[in-house]
Amino acid sequence: MDPLADLLIASRHGDNMIISHAHRYLFIEVPQTASSALATELVECYEGRRILLKHSDYSEFLRHATSKMKTYRVLATVRNPLDIVVSKFVKARDDHKKLYAEGGAQNAPWGFRFRPEARERAFISKHGPDFERFVRHFYSHVYNNRACLLPPSATVLRYENLDNDFSAWLREMGISVVRPIPRKNQTTGRERGFNDWYSGDLRQHALKVFGPYMRKWGYEFPTDWAEPSVSALTEAWFGIDSAARRFYMKNIHYGWVMPTAQRRTIDAPQEK
């Protein structure tokens, strides 16, 4: 039996992982990076299988993987955080999934009432659709996300060039391309590019908050912005935040919290 059988997830939704024994890869989802669309594509076209619970990270995979599984190629996606923030603002402003009542989340399904989207929607309902105020409130500190939990050996595809990057990865893996990736959950209501949302002092704020992440993943600020200058202190905070997240996930979340939780199981395919 597959040693990950006790952690195979029955749900077809959520940010988890995709594994393929046939092609020997592991895909780790990073939210807001088209990872759901790519995960579905890997399951439907490239012999992938969903494993582990929502928001699992690589350290959790290593707890259960065989020595052979640990050699699988790791794949993930990233996206320009300046674009992520605009999409999150527009989705909150327009109540993208039509879940939240005006002014709050009291009429939303129970599981959605405590999500970040509920807080963002409530903030916009209270203060109006003010993008700069939204950014300064929700992104007041150095930005980071689950990409910091990826192993150094991971192949990371960019959202902005996803189809080309994915096709190149497939060729490298010796896998034939089946089709272009169908997109899911695309943000509507964006009448302009993300650069046009940032102006004046907000650009200076964005340089400080998003600078370390942009540098980490090879993104550049728009050419008409001021020359980015990230202080050593800001870079240090980014490094501390990344290390803290990795420590928490490995030693606390999966070392103590999750072992006490009940996990659903399903039958697993044989490892080949």
C-alpha positions as CSV (number, residue, x, y, z in Angstrom):
1,M,0.0,0.0,0.0
2,D,1.0,3.6,-0.6
3,P,2.5,4.9,2.8
4,L,0.6,8.1,2.3
5,A,-2.7,6.2,2.2
6,D,-3.8,7.4,5.7
7,L,-3.4,11.0,4.5
8,L,-5.1,10.8,1.1
9,I,-7.7,13.4,1.0
10,A,-11.2,12.7,-0.2
11,S,-12.1,16.2,-1.2
12,R,-11.3,17.4,-4.7
13,H,-10.9,21.0,-3.6
14,G,-8.5,22.9,-1.4
15,D,-4.8,23.8,-1.4
16,N,-3.1,20.5,-0.9
17,M,-0.6,18.4,-3.0
18,I,-0.6,16.4,-6.2
19,I,1.6,13.3,-6.5
20,S,2.3,11.1,-9.5
21,H,4.1,7.8,-9.0
22,A,4.0,7.2,-12.8
23,H,5.9,10.5,-13.5
24,R,7.6,10.9,-10.1
25,Y,6.6,14.4,-9.3
26,L,5.1,16.3,-6.4
27,F,3.1,19.5,-6.9
28,I,2.7,21.8,-3.9
29,E,-0.1,24.4,-4.2
30,V,0.6,28.0,-3.2
31,P,-2.6,30.1,-3.0
32,Q,-3.4,32.9,-5.5
33,T,-0.9,31.6,-8.1
34,A,-3.2,29.6,-10.4
35,S,-2.3,26.5,-8.4
36,S,-5.8,25.2,-8.3
37,A,-6.0,25.2,-12.1
38,L,-2.7,23.5,-12.4
39,A,-3.5,20.9,-9.7
40,T,-6.7,20.0,-11.6
41,E,-4.8,19.7,-14.8
42,L,-2.2,17.4,-13.3
43,V,-5.0,15.1,-11.9
44,E,-7.0,15.1,-15.1
45,C,-4.2,14.8,-17.7
46,Y,-0.9,13.8,-16.0
47,E,-1.7,10.9,-13.7
48,G,-1.7,13.0,-10.5
49,R,-3.4,12.2,-7.3
50,R,-4.4,14.5,-4.5
51,I,-2.8,13.8,-1.1
52,L,-2.6,15.2,2.3
53,L,-4.8,17.8,3.9
54,K,-5.4,21.4,3.0
55,H,-2.4,23.7,3.4
56,S,0.0,20.8,4.0
57,D,3.7,21.6,3.4
58,Y,6.7,19.7,2.2
59,S,7.8,18.9,5.7
60,E,4.6,17.0,6.3
61,F,5.1,15.1,3.0
62,L,8.6,14.1,4.2
63,R,7.1,12.6,7.4
64,H,5.3,9.9,5.4
65,A,7.1,9.6,2.1
66,T,9.3,6.6,1.2
67,S,12.9,7.1,0.3
68,K,11.9,6.9,-3.4
69,M,9.2,9.5,-3.0
70,K,11.7,11.9,-1.5
71,T,13.5,11.9,-4.8
72,Y,10.4,13.0,-6.8
73,R,10.7,16.3,-8.6
74,V,8.9,19.1,-6.7
75,L,6.8,21.6,-8.6
76,A,5.2,24.9,-7.5
77,T,4.0,28.2,-8.7
78,V,4.5,31.9,-7.6
79,R,3.0,35.2,-8.7
80,N,3.9,38.8,-8.4
81,P,2.6,40.0,-5.0
82,L,1.6,43.4,-6.4
83,D,-0.8,41.6,-8.7
84,I,-2.0,39.2,-5.9
85,V,-3.0,42.2,-3.7
86,V,-5.0,43.8,-6.5
87,S,-6.9,40.6,-7.2
88,K,-7.6,40.1,-3.5
89,F,-8.9,43.7,-3.2
90,V,-11.2,43.3,-6.3
91,K,-12.5,40.0,-5.2
92,A,-13.3,41.4,-1.7
93,R,-14.8,44.6,-3.2
94,D,-17.1,42.7,-5.6
95,D,-17.8,39.7,-3.3
96,H,-16.4,37.4,-5.9
97,K,-18.2,34.3,-4.7
98,K,-21.3,36.1,-3.5
99,L,-20.9,34.7,0.0
100,Y,-20.9,37.7,2.3
101,A,-23.7,40.0,3.3
102,E,-23.3,43.7,3.1
103,G,-21.2,44.9,6.0
104,G,-20.1,41.5,7.2
105,A,-20.1,37.7,6.8
106,Q,-23.0,36.8,9.1
107,N,-25.0,35.2,6.2
108,A,-22.1,33.4,4.7
109,P,-21.7,29.6,5.0
110,W,-20.2,28.9,8.5
111,G,-16.8,27.8,7.2
112,F,-16.3,31.1,5.3
113,R,-17.1,33.5,8.2
114,F,-13.7,33.3,9.7
115,R,-11.6,33.4,6.5
116,P,-9.4,36.3,5.5
117,E,-11.8,37.1,2.7
118,A,-14.5,37.8,5.3
119,R,-12.3,40.3,7.1
120,E,-11.3,42.0,3.8
121,R,-15.0,42.2,2.7
122,A,-16.0,43.7,6.1
123,F,-13.2,46.3,5.9
124,I,-14.3,47.4,2.5
125,S,-17.9,47.5,3.5
126,K,-17.0,49.7,6.4
127,H,-14.4,52.0,4.8
128,G,-15.3,51.9,1.2
129,P,-13.4,50.6,-1.8
130,D,-10.2,52.5,-1.0
131,F,-7.3,50.5,-2.4
132,E,-4.5,52.4,-0.7
133,R,-6.3,52.1,2.7
134,F,-6.8,48.4,2.1
135,V,-3.1,47.8,1.3
136,R,-1.9,49.8,4.3
137,H,-4.2,48.0,6.6
138,F,-3.7,44.4,5.4
139,Y,-0.1,44.7,4.2
140,S,1.5,46.8,6.8
141,H,4.5,44.4,7.4
142,V,7.0,42.6,5.2
143,Y,5.1,40.4,2.8
144,N,5.5,36.6,2.7
145,N,3.5,33.6,1.8
146,R,3.6,29.8,1.7
147,A,6.2,29.8,-1.1
148,C,8.8,30.2,1.7
149,L,8.0,26.6,2.7
150,L,9.1,25.1,-0.6
151,P,12.3,23.0,-0.7
152,P,15.3,24.7,-2.4
153,S,15.2,22.1,-5.1
154,A,11.7,22.9,-6.2
155,T,11.0,24.0,-9.8
156,V,9.0,27.2,-9.5
157,L,6.8,28.3,-12.4
158,R,5.6,31.9,-12.7
159,Y,1.9,32.7,-12.9
160,E,2.7,35.3,-15.5
161,N,4.2,32.8,-17.9
162,L,2.5,29.7,-16.7
163,D,1.6,27.9,-19.9
164,N,5.1,28.3,-21.4
165,D,6.8,27.4,-18.1
166,F,4.6,24.4,-17.6
167,S,5.2,23.1,-21.1
168,A,8.9,23.5,-20.7
169,W,8.8,21.6,-17.4
170,L,6.8,18.8,-19.0
171,R,9.3,18.5,-21.8
172,E,12.1,18.3,-19.2
173,M,10.2,15.5,-17.5
174,G,9.7,13.6,-20.7
175,I,5.9,14.1,-20.6
176,S,3.9,15.1,-23.7
177,V,1.8,18.3,-23.4
178,V,-1.9,17.4,-23.5
179,R,-3.5,20.9,-23.8
180,P,-3.2,24.5,-22.5
181,I,-4.1,24.9,-18.9
182,P,-7.8,25.8,-18.4
183,R,-8.0,28.8,-16.0
184,K,-10.2,28.8,-12.9
185,N,-11.3,31.5,-10.5
186,Q,-10.1,34.3,-12.6
187,T,-10.7,37.8,-11.2
188,T,-13.4,39.8,-13.0
189,G,-13.8,43.5,-12.7
190,R,-10.1,44.4,-13.2
191,E,-10.3,47.2,-15.7
192,R,-6.6,48.0,-15.6
193,G,-3.2,46.4,-15.0
194,F,-1.9,46.1,-11.4
195,N,0.7,48.8,-11.9
196,D,-2.0,51.5,-12.3
197,W,-3.4,50.7,-8.9
198,Y,-0.2,51.9,-7.1
199,S,0.7,55.6,-7.1
200,G,2.4,58.2,-5.0
201,D,3.3,57.3,-1.4
202,L,1.7,53.8,-1.8
203,R,4.5,52.9,-4.2
204,Q,7.1,53.6,-1.5
205,H,5.1,51.5,1.0
206,A,4.9,48.7,-1.6
207,L,8.7,48.8,-2.2
208,K,9.3,48.3,1.5
209,V,6.6,45.6,2.1
210,F,7.0,43.5,-1.0
211,G,10.7,44.2,-1.9
212,P,12.3,41.2,-0.1
213,Y,9.7,38.7,-1.6
214,M,10.1,40.2,-5.1
215,R,13.9,39.8,-4.9
216,K,13.6,36.3,-3.5
217,W,11.5,35.1,-6.5
218,G,13.2,37.2,-9.2
219,Y,10.4,39.8,-9.7
220,E,11.2,43.4,-10.6
221,F,9.2,46.5,-9.8
222,P,7.7,48.4,-12.8
223,T,10.3,50.6,-14.5
224,D,8.5,53.8,-13.8
225,W,8.7,53.3,-10.1
226,A,11.6,54.7,-7.9
227,E,14.7,52.6,-7.8
228,P,13.9,49.8,-5.2
229,S,16.0,50.0,-2.1
230,V,15.4,47.3,0.5
231,S,17.0,47.9,3.8
232,A,19.1,45.2,5.6
233,L,16.6,45.3,8.4
234,T,13.7,44.6,6.1
235,E,15.6,41.7,4.5
236,A,16.4,40.4,7.9
237,W,12.7,40.5,8.9
238,F,11.8,38.6,5.8
239,G,14.4,35.9,6.6
240,I,13.2,35.7,10.2
241,D,9.5,35.4,9.1
242,S,10.4,32.6,6.6
243,A,12.4,30.7,9.2
244,A,9.6,31.1,11.8
245,R,7.0,29.8,9.3
246,R,9.1,26.8,8.5
247,F,9.7,26.1,12.2
248,Y,6.0,26.4,13.1
249,M,4.8,24.1,10.3
250,K,7.4,21.4,10.9
251,N,7.6,21.4,14.7
252,I,4.3,22.8,16.0
253,H,1.6,22.5,13.4
254,Y,2.6,19.0,12.2
255,G,4.6,18.0,15.2
256,W,1.9,18.7,17.8
257,V,-1.4,20.2,16.5
258,M,-2.2,18.0,13.6
259,P,-1.3,14.6,15.2
260,T,-4.2,15.2,17.6
261,A,-6.7,15.8,14.8
262,Q,-8.8,13.1,13.2
263,R,-8.0,12.5,9.6
264,R,-10.3,10.9,7.0
265,T,-8.9,8.1,4.8
266,I,-9.6,6.7,1.5
267,D,-8.2,3.7,-0.4
268,A,-4.9,4.5,-2.1
269,P,-3.4,3.2,-5.4
270,Q,-0.3,1.0,-5.3
271,E,3.0,2.8,-5.7
272,K,4.7,1.8,-8.9
